[in-house]
Amino acid sequence: MPTLRDQALAPLSRADAERLLPQLASGRQTLERRVLRARCLKYFESFDLAWAELNEVLPQIRSSPRSHRSTPRATR
């Protein structure tokens, strides 16, 4: 079963968004859940809500340690 982080980063279809959004509306709002919720909202053309959600988590993403990345970034 994929982890929440894998789900947040994986390709998302509209059917997946319809299935996941009700589950993401309640419960503990981790960084991964908030990113996934914003991606789901985008499919329902709730761009303002999705943008607001992503703007709120941006500082958390920028300040998180990079050691959790599974693949190194390409160098120029």
C-alpha positions in Angstrom: 0.0 0.0 0.0 1.5 3.4 -1.0 2.4 5.8 1.8 0.7 9.2 2.1 3.8 10.9 0.7 3.8 8.6 -2.3 0.1 9.4 -2.9 0.8 13.2 -2.6 3.5 13.0 -5.3 2.0 10.4 -7.6 -0.1 11.2 -10.7 -3.7 11.9 -9.7 -6.8 11.4 -11.8 -10.1 13.1 -11.4 -11.6 9.8 -10.2 -8.9 9.6 -7.5 -9.6 13.2 -6.5 -13.3 12.5 -6.1 -12.5 9.5 -4.0 -9.9 11.1 -1.8 -11.2 14.6 -1.2 -13.9 13.7 1.3 -11.3 11.7 3.3 -8.9 14.7 3.3 -11.5 17.2 4.5 -11.3 16.0 8.1 -8.7 14.5 10.4 -5.1 15.4 11.2 -3.8 17.8 8.5 -0.3 16.7 7.8 1.8 18.4 5.2 1.2 15.5 2.8 -2.5 15.6 3.4 -2.7 19.3 2.7 -0.7 19.0 -0.5 -2.9 16.1 -1.7 -6.0 18.1 -0.7 -4.9 21.0 -2.8 -4.2 18.8 -5.8 -7.7 17.3 -5.4 -9.3 20.7 -5.2 -7.6 21.7 -8.5 -9.6 19.0 -10.3 -12.8 20.5 -9.1 -11.7 23.9 -10.4 -11.4 25.3 -6.9 -8.2 27.0 -7.9 -8.5 29.7 -5.3 -8.8 27.2 -2.5 -6.0 25.0 -3.9 -3.7 28.1 -4.2 -4.5 29.2 -0.7 -3.8 25.7 0.7 -0.4 25.5 -1.2 0.6 29.0 -0.1 0.0 28.0 3.5 2.2 25.0 3.4 5.0 26.5 1.2 7.0 27.8 4.3 6.8 24.3 5.8 8.1 22.7 2.6 10.9 25.2 2.3 12.0 24.7 5.9 11.8 20.9 5.9 15.1 19.0 5.7 16.1 17.7 2.3 17.4 14.5 3.7 14.0 12.8 3.1 14.3 12.9 -0.7 14.7 9.5 -2.2 16.4 10.7 -5.3 19.1 13.3 -5.6 18.6 16.5 -7.6 20.3 16.7 -11.0 23.3 19.0 -11.1 23.9 21.4 -13.9 
